[in-house]
Amino acid sequence: MRSRARRTNVPRPLAPAPVLDPALAMNKKTQRQELIEQRLNMPDRLQRADLLQRVMRIWLVGRPDTLIGAYWPIKGEFDPLPALHRWKEDGELLEQPQRRRIGLPVVDRDKSTLQFHAWYPGCPMEEDAYNIPKPKDTEVIVPTLLFVPCVGYGAGGYRLGYGGGFYDRTLAALQPKPFTVGLGFAQGFLPDLEPEAHDVPLDAILNENGVVWPIG
């Protein structure tokens, strides 16, 4: 797949998601396991992460958002927090400083969705039911821009996640819907990824080579 960095905030129209035959669910499970294993064993993962940090910082230039949701990286995922902390600090240096906030997900067990609680370096943290660190007792924020981790991704802005459906349910419930951006490495591109009816396409996807969705 060929891609190049672009600085654009205008997504193109997305095609509707076709229905996936349930018989393909096992194929998705196998793809997920293989992609995670590949990601963990990439010998140049740190170098790729440095490139994606740069792509992300450039992409954020000019965005009007002051409330951004992200995630705590697991299983070799790209870590978006250094770039976001830089973004937050840059906002404080503006002539008219903006109070930029970063949120990390906390599972709402009753609704099986995610809320985003304010995060900053050194804030109190605790592990959730999945042993993933989350902010402890910080305020809830409602992001206008949401960075989403991708195990894999394909054409049309669709992503392959871990199979829990948390992001799909969260995006279906959030009003107004935030602008969603998938983050992953080029290794995770799946040319034959087939979305299911409930999958919510992302507005953009970034990898270490630049913007890979929307194409242009």
C-alpha positions, 0 to 999 in steps of 0.5 A: 500500500502506498501512502503519503502524509497529508494535512487535511481535516475533510473526510470523504463520503464513506461507503455503507458497511456490508453484512459479514457472514458469521462463518467469517468470524473465526477468520477475523479471530485468526487475523487478530492473533496474527497481527498482534503477534507480528506487531509485537515482533516487529524489529523496527517498531520503535522507529516506526512509532517515532515516524507515526508520532511525527505524522500525528503531530503534523496532522493535529496542526490546525485542528480546532479541538481542545478535548481529545480522547485517546487510549493507553497502549497495550500489546505493542500498540502505538503510543499516542500520549507523547504526541498528545502531551506535546499538543497540550503544551503547544496550546498553552504557548499560544498567544491566547492559551487554550485549555487543552484536555486529554481523556483516556477510556474507562469502561462503563460496565452497565452500558458496556461503553466507554467514558473518557476521563481526564489524563495528564502525566503523573495523574493518579491511575488504577487498573481496570478489569482488563488490567489496563491503566485508567485515570482514577477519580478524574473528571469526565470529558466528552472528546470532539476528536477521538484517536482509536487503536487499530489491530488492523484496518482496511479500505473505507475507514474500517478497523479490526479491533479486539472483538469486544465492540466497546468502540462501536457501541461508544461511537453509536451512543456519543452525541455529537459524534466525535471525529474519529481517527484510527492509529496503527502501523502499515503492517496492519493493513488488510486489503480484504477486510470485510466489515460487519453491519454494526461496524462504524467506519473511522473518519481518518486513519494514520500510519507511520507513512502518513494519512491512509484514509481518506485516500487522496 
